[in-house]
Amino acid sequence: MTQETPQWRPRLKDIANQEELFTSGQRLCAGCPAGSMARMAMHALPRPKNTIVSQATGCLEVASTIYPYTAWRVPWMHSLFENAPANASGIEAAYKARKRQGLEDDIPDLLVFSGDGSGFDIGVQAASGAIERRHNFLYIIYDNHAYQNTGIQRSGATPKYAWTTTSEVGKKEPGKLLWKKPIALVYAAHDPAYCATASVYHWRDFMKKVRKGMEVEGPAVIHVLSPCHRNWRYPEEQGMQMAKLAVETCFHPLWEYEGETRKYILSAPSRVFALKPEKKKPVEEWLELQGRFRHLFRPKRRDDLIADFQRLTDEDWAFIQKLSNMG
Amino acid sequence: MSNMPAKQILMGINGDEAVAYAAKHALVDVCAAYPITPQTIIVEKFAEFVANGEVETEFVRVESEHSALSACLGASAAGARTFTASAANGIELMHEVIFLTSSIRQPVVMAVADRSPSGPINIHGDQTVSLAQRDTGWIMMYCENSQEAYDSTLQAFRIGEHPDVQLPVMTMLDGFVLTHTLENVYLLDETDAHKFVGRREPMMITIDGKQVPLKLDPKTPITIGPLQLFDYYMESKLQHSEAMEKARPVISQINNEWAELTGRKYGDGYLQPFKVNDADAVIVTSGSSAGTARFVTRQLRAQGKKVGLLKLRTFRPFPDKKLAKLLADVPVVGIFERTHTTGSLGGPLFNEIRSALYDHDPRPIILGYYGGLGGRDVTPEHFKSIYKELLKIKDTGKAPRYPIKYITVRK
């Protein structure tokens, strides 16, 4: 992906005229941004009529394919929680082998979806292996910060102090005691062809990244933040607002890793905060809107914990600025 | 081997290599494998074919057995003929995917080098792990020798991919006794083998009144592996069961076709009886032990003792009716299994066989023997001692109070 390549720019007018490949009628919760995420991704495909989707177990999977219905107008396969990239490896291998033998005309594009459960925890091995083997696929990890599908258990993506059903808030423990994994950096360290973080709020940025990830030759990974009102405990219509604030507080900086140049690049929505740090919002503004952090504010305000959360956020933010030569 | 209809090549190879040749001859599109401890030589030999350009296969060197079968599953769903091989712990790690592969009806073929499950870590042979897969909905075939490993593996593609069946198939070969031991094996000429296996044709299904292939194909997009809750799950299970029933005649038919082509036949495809008809005592066993038991049976017959052997080749679908027909009139039956089950009255072979005979009156006295665990040698002496015990029971009419025992174990 060199600078000279003309970049695809998603335009709402074009998108409105495109066929929906992820249709309405699926059973995601009202206001769940995962549906918007899937729609945006499908609208950004370079070859929509020649793409296969492999999907890990998760909210998006259970809500979109309740037999005998399906929300997918592309060939779509779900098998297990931890093996979607391995499944995709096989799909690619099948088409490669059969094309070589003259049994297929083309090798379709491959898109893999998983949530943070698979992307951060149980499926890391399969994803790591598939990236190492340089399969040509885009792996989208939509991160909603916990195992929401199974009833809000903590994952490797859950931030510190967040309430989940397995990191309860009690007299002794104030929610989760550990910070989240820098998963996109973990995958970027594999030196894939492309890696990026994204947010469901910054739709144009996300769609451009999906397009890049699909077009680039070799493995690509996008870690996209997708809030969940069932766990985060905000009014269900405010999902996009939550995603926006996560970027504006630099809790979830948006960046890209380009395999060709091996460079980390801050994306525009986050670059502005590197250039004008005064614009960056305190993370508290994001935390206090969410019920999962209520114990940081009520019944007694916990300045120590809020400060700790800010410190961890700032450290991550400083690190990615340094990686992208903006620090 | 005097009447050999097709030209065949005699090679000195071990069971693993025999399976690798079968995969090569089967024109496998995708092979994905991982060398867990214990590893099999099957994929090493296959990697040689890949490196020398002798196959068109896409060989995916995955990072675990879980991913090996997952990749095969994806490849199979995309229309490819797929193959993998593993052993012991690898099969255990795959377990989740083993269930899924049969449930979504993908005819993957997997060779299982039967080696003992870890705990303690052992790596030598017994059939505990493969028999633990008995409820996963795969077709399961046990091989007596390396020749049968080659033959059954090639047959497995035809059986699993049959339009009435569409189920995965496991072929088992005993660790070390077959996997690492040199034998004379007849291989088909590649062209004849190709003619026998053909190409995989995807199963056709009806969606919205249209016939489409059950395949991940952008030309005919379908959803594979959806969520099925209480309203449909049981119907899927029933269909799976029906497919397994439909495999019954196919297994026999392919066994017959193979016999015409090669001159080699494995009973009716399920059971291979040897001197069972008038026997006073019969041993039932599977895998390489059958060879040793047959040797002993022949010896004892020469001494005038009325003993017989029944080799169980196909374990799933289980040949309960065929088995009952052969064994119902036998006075005493001993089931020797190289598997171990705790807290249960006997192992899987013992239980299934005893259950198959339950409706018959009279029915044999049935005893179960555990042996050969962790690669412990199973020798002719062991079968002689089993026969001796069975014949004594026949003469006295007295069955032991507890029908299960270990042989060759130190107290």
Interface residues (C-beta under 8 A of the other chain):
Chain A: K49 N50 T51 I52 S54 E61 V62 T65 I66 Y67 P68 Y69 T70 W72 R73 V74 P75 W76 M77 H78 S79 L80 E82 N83 A86 N87 A88 S89 G90 I91 A93 A94 Y95 K96 A97 R98 R100 Q101 L103 E104 P108 Q125 A126 S128 G129 A130 E132 R133
Chain B: D29 V30 A32 E56 T57 E58 V60 R61 V62 E63 S64 H66 S67 A68 S70 A71 C72 L73 G74 A75 S76 A77 A78 G79 A80 T82 E96 V97 L100 I104 R199 L216 D217 P218 T220 P221 I222 T223 I224 G225 P226 L227 Q228 L229 Y232
